[in-house]
Amino acid sequence: MTEELTTMAISMTPLIGIRGAIPVAIMGYEMSIYSAYFWSVLGEFIPVFFILALLGRVSQWLSENFFFMKRFFDFLFEKTRKNYNGRLQKYGLFALFLFTGIPLPFSGAWTASLVVFLFGLPYWKSVTAIFFGVLLAGINILIIMEMGITIEKYQGPLALLGIIFLSGLVYFLYKRKNEKKDV
């Protein structure tokens, strides 16, 4: 039972989350994919309720008691809403689902909860979108892991490293192209 709880705890962390918990559970603890998936999804989803329940109160308290925090939150909310409100209005909760479900760095239940807070999205609809996004993220990670294991098994570790490097390079170039387009 300690492996399951450790997997859940790893999945609850904001930076590692489900992206690290599933590989650790399967490769490190040799858990079944079903058990690793269940405990990782559970761990990724639990903080959503605490974040949504506490973030508003904490930011309000900080704003009332520290003048520079009020400036910071006003700036953050205004800038974020100005830059991303159009996209969110266009795609709605489906964007929240995809944002949570595609396992990229800084996209997950923690960040999606911050988006819900920043934009004041409806609570239960947002929680549902995040939940299904976490389910999708877990499936995506299992697929990526299985592909990696298969490539490493049949092609060797250098082929796997080459594919990872190539994927990172494509992602970097894609982000760079979009940054130039926005300027």
Buried (B, 14 or more C-beta within 10 A) or exposed (E): EEBBEBBBEBBBBBEBBBBBBBBBBBEBBEBEBEBBBBBBBBBBBBBBEEBBEEBEEEBEEBBEEEEEBBEBBEEEBEEBBEEBEEEBEEEEBEBBBBBBBEBEEEBBBBBBBBBBBBBEBEEEEBBBBBBBBBBBBBBBBBEBBEEBEEBBEEEEEEEBEEBEEEEEEEEEEEEEEEEEEEE
